[in-house]
Amino acid sequence: MDTAIESQSYLQPLAQPPRRVHTITDRFAMSNTYLIDEERVIVVDPGSALNAQLTLHYLQHFLHRPTTDIDLIVLTHLHADHSSGVEPLRKATKAPVACSIEALRQVEAWSSGENWGASSAYQRFTSPRLGEAFHRLDQFGPQYERQVQQIDIWLQDVNGLPNHLDWRVIASPGNAWESICLYNPFTYELISGDTLVTLEAGTVFVRGGRNRRQLYETVETLRSLKVYFLYPGHGRPVLSVNALARIEW
């Protein structure tokens, strides 16, 4: 289940400990769930009930660990293809669910009638165009509010994950208001959610969003990081001495 594309720029062995990030993907949803195998286990983006089931099977039968070793479930954003497996996974593990605090701020602003997208990390939409109005409804309908109610822990930009401080939160707005990436500065691993995705040939793409300036700023932030292992929300992981050397739009 755990595969990686080796870039042509990979010219020498990486002097790193064995990777502990495992990829779980079901062929129907085509989005990636990641299992971080440490002293305690993190699951990132359980995108479907099937992915949750596969994750638990992989943990028990390949890593030989009990389901109770999962102590945190992280959502890089609240799109259904990355969060639909939360409830069966939480039921099986009793683990809390974490997501960017920006999701809570946006829903609170939406519910109170304020201008959504106006918090410090995000830019406000000012155009009254009809298309943006529909986009707002899509982002902040009743389903989105129900998803927010599933969250137990709110993550702040730059902070480490609870009980897993080596993994840092990077706010990456653009594809979704609440998008985050997870970065380990000691192993040079980046879990990008839908901010970055890959195609079969290993090309890294920026996932589209309505605010292109935000996306440029996000990409520049990610490019400033040393990344040897890229784990995208869709597509195969990339292994390279500079995994973000070529990012296309």
QUIVENSUL-V991490 format. One record per residue. RES is the residue in one letter. PHI is phi in whole degrees, 0 to 359 (* if undefined). PSI is psi as a letter, one per 30 degrees, with the letter a starting at -180 (none if undefined). Layout:
{{RES	PHI	PSI} {RES	PHI	PSI}}
This chain:
{{M	*	f} {D	255	j} {T	237	l} {A	216	k} {I	270	k} {E	265	j} {S	294	l} {Q	295	f} {S	280	f} {Y	280	j} {L	250	f} {Q	212	l} {P	300	k} {L	273	k} {A	280	i} {Q	231	l} {P	293	l} {P	305	k} {R	295	k} {R	244	g} {V	261	k} {H	248	k} {T	261	k} {I	240	k} {T	222	k} {D	265	k} {R	282	f} {F	268	e} {A	285	e} {M	62	g} {S	246	l} {N	266	k} {T	254	k} {Y	242	k} {L	246	j} {I	261	j} {D	266	j} {E	234	a} {E	304	e} {R	241	l} {V	254	k} {I	250	k} {V	245	k} {V	247	k} {D	59	i} {P	288	j} {G	280	f} {S	202	l} {A	298	e} {L	294	e} {N	299	e} {A	297	e} {Q	296	e} {L	296	e} {T	298	e} {L	294	e} {H	296	e} {Y	298	e} {L	300	e} {Q	281	e} {H	261	f} {F	252	e} {L	263	f} {H	57	h} {R	233	k} {P	283	l} {T	297	f} {T	291	f} {D	287	f} {I	283	j} {D	245	g} {L	201	k} {I	244	k} {V	244	k} {L	252	k} {T	287	f} {H	191	l} {L	260	g} {H	301	k} {A	300	e} {D	285	f} {H	239	f} {S	226	f} {S	289	f} {G	266	g} {V	299	e} {E	296	e} {P	297	e} {L	289	e} {R	294	e} {K	298	e} {A	282	f} {T	244	f} {K	64	g} {A	279	k} {P	288	l} {V	250	k} {A	240	k} {C	205	l} {S	299	k} {I	296	f} {E	298	e} {A	299	e} {L	295	e} {R	299	e} {Q	291	e} {V	293	e} {E	296	e} {A	294	e} {W	297	e} {S	294	e} {S	271	f} {G	86	g} {E	284	l} {N	288	j} {W	287	l} {G	78	g} {A	255	g} {S	284	l} {S	298	e} {A	274	f} {Y	227	l} {Q	266	k} {R	275	k} {F	282	k} {T	247	f} {S	284	k} {P	273	g} {R	301	k} {L	299	e} {G	301	e} {E	291	e} {A	298	e} {F	294	e} {H	297	e} {R	297	e} {L	297	e} {D	295	e} {Q	282	e} {F	234	h} {G	280	a} {P	303	e} {Q	297	e} {Y	295	e} {E	296	e} {R	295	e} {Q	296	e} {V	299	e} {Q	291	f} {Q	280	f} {I	276	k} {D	257	e} {I	231	k} {W	257	k} {L	264	k} {Q	255	k} {D	305	k} {V	81	f} {N	292	l} {G	277	l} {L	290	k} {P	304	k} {N	66	g} {H	219	i} {L	291	f} {D	291	f} {W	264	j} {R	260	k} {V	272	k} {I	237	j} {A	298	k} {S	224	i} {P	296	l} {G	150	d} {N	290	e} {A	215	l} {W	303	e} {E	264	g} {S	301	k} {I	226	l} {C	246	l} {L	241	k} {Y	231	k} {N	251	j} {P	286	f} {F	264	f} {T	248	f} {Y	60	h} {E	251	k} {L	230	k} {I	260	j} {S	258	f} {G	57	b} {D	270	g} {T	297	e} {L	232	k} {V	229	l} {T	234	l} {L	258	l} {E	303	e} {A	283	f} {G	96	g} {T	291	k} {V	265	k} {F	242	k} {V	279	k} {R	283	k} {G	297	l} {G	205	l} {R	278	f} {N	251	j} {R	293	e} {R	296	e} {Q	299	e} {L	297	e} {Y	300	e} {E	296	e} {T	298	e} {V	297	e} {E	297	e} {T	298	e} {L	292	e} {R	294	f} {S	283	f} {L	269	k} {K	276	j} {V	232	j} {Y	260	f} {F	233	k} {L	249	k} {Y	244	j} {P	275	l} {G	291	e} {H	222	k} {G	96	l} {R	280	k} {P	299	l} {V	241	k} {L	248	k} {S	195	l} {V	293	f} {N	213	i} {A	295	f} {L	254	g} {A	297	e} {R	237	j} {I	241	k} {E	249	l} {W	257	none}}
